[in-house]
């Protein structure tokens, strides 16, 4: 394998060589890199950036997943002003839960099927910037305090919130290689947390706990060390939406795992990528070819969640306008399983 991959402007194809085989990839390719020293020269419209990473092997995923005629239907429209900064969603047996990001992340909303707020649950513990929301089978909510726009935090954390009692517990985490901005928390069915960083040039890094501690085994006393387990490379798509044209199509803003643990969703401001995880291994699932489904032109979409039926619910911040509706992709898990490991993504 070559040690350098050259990425030109979005109009320029990229050649990737592995042994004697060469393949050409166009502007809508997603390259997933795993565990091998690699240097990347990334040319973007605004300039060039040199990226270096220590990853193992290279897995190439065409980024524009099979675009079958799949659409997100309107589920319901929130009206509570407390959800203007909607950043995270999760679904439990009790209903839909939602949270805003920094500035409005001091409480979690419990929604009914019409998006009406049934109650607010105070987080009740210090936090910096909550950017995602997940849940475990016991009904507890997991708030991802992982936002760091300026990459200055010395630690991040997860907050466990019991929606019944309101009890909250903080678990600090630390990256092995300095600060990162992230908006995505994925929790495997066995409780292993996976964090995916956000990068407007499409270079997202995947982390999990260094000793594979599950969320129920995290320490409250001292930060749990994370370990880098992979890197994702996204390139621009043609889908409209989001506050940052072009670059926003590459920035990972949220994620979710299906209730049975066999499908993983990552979203950007404009698209959702569905991966199959037949053995429940989220990090391994991210090395497979996803199905890409364009999102419905959301103003600043960051929230995504699976319900018990395997449907996928998407939500967005208002971003200087009225609150947009929550939308639902019916049968999202089935869409992923229909070809997520063999699909060819186009433009």
C-alpha positions in Angstrom: 0.0 0.0 0.0 1.2 3.5 -0.8 2.1 5.6 2.2 0.5 8.7 0.7 -3.0 9.3 -0.6 -3.4 12.6 -2.5 -6.9 14.2 -2.3 -7.4 17.1 -4.7 -10.3 19.4 -5.1 -13.7 17.8 -4.9 -13.8 17.5 -8.7 -10.6 15.5 -8.9 -10.6 11.7 -8.7 -8.2 9.9 -6.4 -6.2 6.8 -7.1 -5.6 4.4 -4.3 -3.0 1.6 -4.9 -2.8 -1.6 -2.9 -0.2 -4.0 -4.2 -0.7 -4.4 -7.9 -4.3 -3.3 -7.9 -5.4 0.3 -8.4 -8.9 1.8 -8.0 -10.2 5.2 -8.8 -12.4 7.1 -6.5 -14.4 10.2 -7.2 -15.4 13.2 -5.1 -17.9 11.2 -3.0 -15.7 8.6 -1.6 -15.3 7.8 2.1 -12.0 6.2 3.1 -11.8 4.3 6.4 -8.2 3.9 7.6 -7.2 1.4 10.3 -4.0 1.0 12.2 -1.1 1.8 9.9 1.2 4.9 9.8 -0.2 7.0 7.1 0.3 10.5 5.8 -2.4 12.3 3.9 -2.3 15.4 1.8 -5.7 16.8 1.7 -6.5 19.6 -0.8 -9.7 21.5 0.0 -11.2 24.4 -1.8 -10.0 26.7 0.9 -6.4 25.3 0.9 -4.4 22.3 1.6 -3.9 20.6 5.0 -1.4 17.8 5.8 -2.8 15.2 8.1 -0.8 12.4 9.7 -2.3 9.5 11.6 -1.3 6.2 13.1 -3.9 3.7 11.9 -3.9 -0.1 11.0 -4.5 -1.0 7.4 -6.8 0.8 4.9 -10.4 0.1 4.1 -11.9 2.1 1.3 -15.6 2.8 1.4 -17.4 4.6 -1.5 -19.2 7.4 0.3 -22.3 7.9 -1.6 -24.2 4.9 -0.5 -26.8 3.2 -2.7 -29.5 5.7 -3.0 -32.6 3.6 -3.2 -35.8 5.6 -3.1 -35.7 6.2 0.6 -37.2 9.3 2.2 -37.5 10.7 5.7 -41.2 11.3 6.6 -42.3 14.0 9.0 -42.9 12.5 12.5 -43.9 15.5 14.5 -42.7 19.1 15.1 -41.4 20.3 18.4 -42.7 23.7 19.6 -40.9 24.2 22.9 -38.2 26.9 22.7 -36.0 24.8 24.9 -35.3 22.6 21.9 -34.0 25.3 19.5 -30.5 24.0 20.0 -31.5 20.3 19.6 -28.3 18.3 19.5 -29.2 14.8 20.8 -32.0 12.3 20.6 -32.6 8.8 22.1 -35.6 6.5 22.3 -36.4 4.2 25.3 -39.5 2.3 26.3 -40.6 5.4 28.1 -40.5 7.7 25.0 -38.3 10.1 23.1 -35.7 12.1 25.0 -34.0 15.2 23.6 -31.3 17.6 24.6 -29.7 20.8 23.3 -26.0 21.5 23.2 -23.9 24.1 25.1 -26.1 26.8 26.6 -29.2 24.7 26.7 -27.8 21.3 27.9 -28.8 21.7 31.5 -32.0 19.7 31.1 -33.4 16.8 29.1 -36.8 16.9 27.5 -39.1 13.8 27.5 -41.3 14.0 24.4 -44.5 12.3 23.5 -45.3 10.9 20.0 -46.5 14.4 19.0 -43.2 16.0 20.0 -44.8 17.7 23.0 -42.6 18.1 26.0 -44.1 16.0 28.8 -41.5 17.1 31.4 -38.0 18.5 31.7 -35.4 16.5 33.7 -32.6 18.6 35.2 -29.1 17.3 34.5 -28.0 18.4 37.9 -24.2 18.0 37.5 -21.5 20.2 36.0 -20.9 19.9 32.2 -19.1 21.8 29.5 -20.8 21.0 26.1 -23.2 18.1 25.7 -23.4 17.1 22.1 -25.1 13.7 21.9 -27.5 11.6 23.8 -27.8 7.8 24.0 -29.4 5.2 26.3 -28.9 1.7 27.6 -31.4 -1.2 28.0 -32.1 -0.2 31.7 -33.6 3.0 30.5 -30.8 5.2 31.7 -29.7 8.1 29.5 -26.1 8.8 28.6 -25.2 12.4 27.9 -22.0 12.9 25.8 -20.2 15.9 27.3 -17.7 15.8 24.4 -18.0 19.1 22.5 -14.9 21.2 22.2 -15.0 23.6 19.3 -11.7 25.2 20.1 -9.9 21.9 21.1 -8.8 23.1 24.5 -10.3 20.6 26.9 -8.0 18.5 29.0 -10.8 15.9 29.6 -14.3 15.1 28.4 -17.0 12.9 29.9 -20.2 10.9 29.9 -23.0 11.7 32.3 -25.4 8.9 33.3 -28.9 10.2 34.0 -31.7 8.1 35.6 -34.9 9.7 34.1 -37.0 8.1 36.9 -35.0 9.4 40.0 -33.2 12.3 38.3 -29.9 11.0 39.7 -26.9 12.0 37.6 -23.3 10.6 37.7 -20.3 11.9 35.8 -17.6 9.8 34.3 -14.5 11.7 33.0 -12.6 10.5 29.9 -9.3 11.6 28.4 -8.0 11.3 24.9 -4.5 9.8 24.4 -3.4 12.4 21.9 -4.8 15.8 23.0 -8.0 17.6 22.6 -10.6 16.9 19.9 -14.1 18.2 19.1 -16.7 15.5 18.9 -20.5 15.3 18.7 -21.1 11.5 18.4 -21.5 8.8 21.0 -22.2 5.2 20.0 -22.9 2.6 22.8 -22.6 -1.0 21.8 -25.2 -3.5 23.0 -22.7 -4.7 25.6 -22.1 -1.2 26.9 -18.8 -0.3 25.2 -18.8 3.5 24.4 -17.4 4.6 21.0 -16.7 8.3 20.2 -16.3 9.7 16.7 -14.7 13.1 16.3 -16.0 15.9 14.1 -13.8 17.4 11.3 -14.9 19.8 8.5 -12.3 18.2 6.2 -13.8 14.8 6.7 -11.1 13.2 8.9 -13.0 11.8 11.8 -11.2 9.7 14.4 -12.8 6.7 16.2 -12.0 6.2 20.0 -13.2 3.7 22.6 -12.0 3.0 26.2 -8.4 1.8 26.2 -9.2 -1.3 28.3 -12.6 -1.8 26.6 -14.4 -0.7 29.8 -18.2 -0.6 29.3 -20.1 2.4 30.5 -21.2 0.6 33.6 -17.6 0.0 34.6 -16.3 3.6 34.1 -14.6 5.4 37.0 -16.0 8.5 38.7 -12.8 9.1 40.6 -10.3 9.5 37.7 -10.5 9.9 34.0 -10.7 6.7 31.9 -8.2 6.7 29.1 -9.5 6.4 25.6 -7.7 4.7 22.7 -7.7 5.4 19.0 -9.1 2.5 17.1 -9.7 3.9 13.6 -10.1 6.9 11.3 -12.8 7.7 8.8 -12.3 9.8 5.7 -15.4 11.5 4.2 -15.5 13.6 1.1 -18.2 16.0 -0.1 -21.6 15.0 -1.2 -24.1 17.0 -3.2 -26.8 16.9 -0.6 -28.1 20.3 0.5 -28.5 21.4 4.1 -26.6 22.5 7.1 -25.0 25.8 8.1 -21.6 25.2 6.3 -21.9 24.5 2.6 -19.7 21.6 1.2 -17.6 21.2 4.4 -20.8 20.4 6.4 -21.4 17.3 4.2 -18.2 15.8 5.7 -18.6 16.7 9.4 -19.9 13.9 11.6 -22.5 15.5 13.9 -24.3 12.5 15.5 -24.7 8.8 15.7 -26.8 6.0 17.0 -26.9 2.2 17.4 -30.1 0.1 16.8 -31.7 -1.4 19.8 -30.5 -4.9 18.9 -27.0 -3.6 18.3 -26.7 -4.7 14.7 -26.9 -1.5 12.8 -24.9 1.7 13.3 -25.8 5.2 12.0 -23.5 8.1 11.6 -24.8 11.4 10.3 -23.4 14.6 8.9 -25.3 17.9 8.5 -26.6 16.5 5.2 -26.5 12.7 5.0 -26.8 9.5 7.2 -24.6 6.5 6.7 -25.9 3.1 7.8 -23.5 0.3 8.7 -24.3 -3.3 9.6 -22.8 -4.8 12.8 -24.0 -8.4 12.8 -21.8 -9.3 15.8 -22.5 -6.0 17.6 -19.0 -4.7 17.2 -19.4 -1.0 16.4 -15.8 -0.2 15.6 -15.6 -3.1 13.2 -18.8 -2.1 11.6 -17.3 1.2 10.6 -14.8 -0.7 8.4 -17.6 -1.9 6.1 -19.3 -0.1 3.2 -22.3 1.9 4.4 -25.6 2.8 2.8 -25.9 6.6 2.4 -29.3 8.2 2.7 -29.6 11.9 2.0 -31.2 13.9 4.8 -34.1 16.4 4.1 -32.2 19.7 3.9 -32.1 20.3 7.7 -30.9 23.7 8.8 -28.4 22.3 11.4 -29.0 18.6 11.8 -27.1 17.0 14.7 -29.5 14.5 16.3 -30.2 10.9 15.3 -31.8 7.9 17.1 -33.2 4.5 16.4 -36.5 3.4 17.8 -37.5 -0.1 18.8 -38.8 -0.9 15.4 -35.5 -0.1 13.7 -36.7 3.2 12.2 -34.3 6.2 12.4 -35.4 9.5 13.8 -33.6 12.7 12.7 -33.6 16.1 14.3 -32.1 19.5 13.8 -31.4 22.8 15.5 -33.6 25.7 14.5 -30.6 27.8 13.3 -32.1 31.3 13.1 -35.5 30.0 12.0 -38.5 28.0 13.3 -38.0 24.6 14.8 -37.9 22.0 12.0 -39.8 18.8 12.4 -38.4 15.5 13.6 -38.3 13.2 10.6 -38.3 9.4 10.4 -36.7 6.9 8.0 -39.0 3.9 8.2 -37.2 0.5 8.1 -33.7 2.0 8.4 -32.3 -1.2 9.9 -33.7 -3.2 7.0 -32.2 -0.7 4.6 -28.7 -1.2 6.1 -29.0 -5.0 6.1 -30.2 -5.0 2.5 -26.7 -4.2 1.3 -24.6 -2.3 3.8 -21.6 -4.5 3.5 -21.6 -4.7 -0.3 -23.1 -1.5 -1.5 -21.5 0.9 -4.0 -22.1 4.5 -3.2 -22.5 6.9 -6.1 -22.9 10.6 -6.4 
